[in-house]
Amino acid sequence: MKNLTVRKSKNIRTLSLTLRRCVLKSIIQDSFIIFTTQSSI
């Protein structure tokens, strides 16, 4: 039972890390797109 809880928390940590990475990537892409469109205008 104890082992299962540890594994679950580990999974949650990995999931949150992946989510954070995805969010960061999308934010960077968005800012890059905004920057390129502003400089082209």
Backbone torsions as a table, in degrees:
resi	resn	phi	psi	omega
1	MET	NA	-43.6	-178.6
2	LYS	-64.1	-41.5	-179.2
3	ASN	-61.6	-39.0	-179.1
4	LEU	-63.3	-41.1	179.9
5	THR	-64.1	-42.2	-179.9
6	VAL	-62.3	-44.2	-179.3
7	ARG	-63.1	-39.7	-178.9
8	LYS	-64.5	-45.4	179.9
9	SER	-64.3	-35.2	178.1
10	LYS	-64.5	-42.6	178.9
11	ASN	-61.8	-43.0	-179.6
12	ILE	-63.0	-40.0	179.9
13	ARG	-63.8	-45.1	179.8
14	THR	-63.3	-41.0	-179.8
15	LEU	-63.0	-45.6	-179.2
16	SER	-65.1	-36.0	178.0
17	LEU	-64.2	-45.3	179.4
18	THR	-63.0	-41.9	-179.9
19	LEU	-62.7	-44.3	-179.5
20	ARG	-61.5	-41.3	-179.8
21	ARG	-62.9	-42.6	179.9
22	CYS	-63.4	-43.4	-179.4
23	VAL	-64.3	-43.5	178.9
24	LEU	-60.8	-44.0	-179.7
25	LYS	-60.7	-44.8	-178.7
26	SER	-66.8	-38.3	178.6
27	ILE	-64.1	-43.5	179.8
28	ILE	-63.2	-43.4	178.8
29	GLN	-62.6	-43.5	-179.8
30	ASP	-61.4	-47.9	-178.9
31	SER	-64.9	-36.0	178.5
32	PHE	-65.0	-43.5	179.1
33	ILE	-62.8	-44.3	179.2
34	ILE	-62.2	-43.4	-179.4
35	PHE	-62.4	-46.0	-178.2
36	THR	-66.3	-39.9	-179.7
37	THR	-68.7	-37.1	-179.9
38	GLN	-68.5	-39.8	-177.8
39	SER	-73.5	-25.7	-179.7
40	SER	-79.2	-23.5	-177.3
41	ILE	-76.8	NA	NA
